[in-house]
Amino acid sequence: MSESDRPFAERTPTSADLRADVFLAAAMLVGGVLSTWLTSVAGFYGDEQAPLAWGVVYTVIVTAPLALRRRFPSLVASQSWCAPRTSSP
């Protein structure tokens, strides 16, 4: 059975797939940190602005699953499912 004949769920990610995920996560992390920094500098949220460190931590938490999604799909799926439900309104 060739690679293309196997169901998608059984496909083992190649090193190129894993590398692409890491590069995507890194690019998103850089973009998120830049956006967080620009929002902080501009004072977009005024007095309700959280410290810059919290924005960076949040950006890491949001982008880290992208790098791990093919290595640990169950962990990423459970984290992605639980995260929106545990945040306070």
C-alpha positions as CSV (number, residue, x, y, z in Angstrom):
1,M,0.0,0.0,0.0
2,S,1.5,3.3,-1.0
3,E,1.6,6.4,1.2
4,S,-1.3,8.1,-0.8
5,D,-3.5,5.0,-0.4
6,R,-3.4,5.0,3.4
7,P,-6.1,6.9,5.3
8,F,-5.1,10.3,6.5
9,A,-5.3,9.4,10.2
10,E,-2.6,6.7,9.7
11,R,-0.1,8.9,7.9
12,T,3.1,9.4,9.7
13,P,4.3,13.0,9.5
14,T,7.6,13.4,7.7
15,S,10.5,15.6,9.1
16,A,9.5,18.2,6.5
17,D,6.0,18.3,7.9
18,L,7.3,18.7,11.4
19,R,9.7,21.4,10.3
20,A,6.9,23.3,8.5
21,D,4.8,23.3,11.6
22,V,7.7,24.7,13.7
23,F,8.3,27.4,11.1
24,L,4.6,28.3,11.0
25,A,4.5,28.5,14.8
26,A,7.6,30.6,14.9
27,A,6.2,33.0,12.3
28,M,2.9,33.3,14.2
29,L,4.8,33.8,17.4
30,V,6.9,36.7,15.9
31,G,3.7,38.2,14.5
32,G,1.9,37.9,17.8
33,V,4.7,39.4,19.8
34,L,5.0,42.3,17.3
35,S,1.3,42.9,17.5
36,T,1.3,42.8,21.3
37,W,4.2,45.2,21.5
38,L,2.6,47.6,19.0
39,T,-0.7,47.5,20.9
40,S,1.2,48.2,24.1
41,V,3.2,51.1,22.7
42,A,0.1,52.7,21.1
43,G,-1.8,52.4,24.4
44,F,-4.7,51.0,22.5
45,Y,-6.5,49.7,25.6
46,G,-5.6,52.7,27.8
47,D,-5.7,52.1,31.5
48,E,-6.9,48.6,31.1
49,Q,-3.7,47.5,29.2
50,A,-2.2,44.4,30.7
51,P,1.6,44.3,31.1
52,L,3.5,43.3,28.0
53,A,4.8,40.1,29.6
54,W,1.2,38.8,29.8
55,G,0.7,39.4,26.1
56,V,3.8,37.5,25.3
57,V,2.8,34.6,27.5
58,Y,-0.6,34.5,25.9
59,T,0.9,34.6,22.4
60,V,3.2,31.6,23.3
61,I,0.2,29.7,24.6
62,V,-1.8,30.3,21.5
63,T,1.0,29.5,19.0
64,A,2.7,26.5,20.7
65,P,0.0,24.0,19.6
66,L,0.9,24.8,16.0
67,A,4.3,23.4,16.5
68,L,3.1,20.3,18.3
69,R,-0.1,19.4,16.3
70,R,1.4,16.5,14.3
71,R,3.6,15.1,17.1
72,F,0.9,15.1,19.8
73,P,-2.4,15.5,18.1
74,S,-4.5,14.3,21.1
75,L,-2.9,16.8,23.5
76,V,-3.3,19.7,21.1
77,A,-6.9,18.7,20.4
78,S,-7.7,18.6,24.1
79,Q,-5.9,21.8,24.8
80,S,-7.7,23.6,21.9
81,W,-11.1,22.2,23.1
82,C,-10.6,23.1,26.8
83,A,-9.0,26.6,26.4
84,P,-12.0,28.6,25.2
85,R,-14.3,26.9,27.8
86,T,-12.1,27.7,30.8
87,S,-11.5,31.4,30.1
88,S,-13.6,33.9,32.1
89,P,-15.9,36.3,30.3
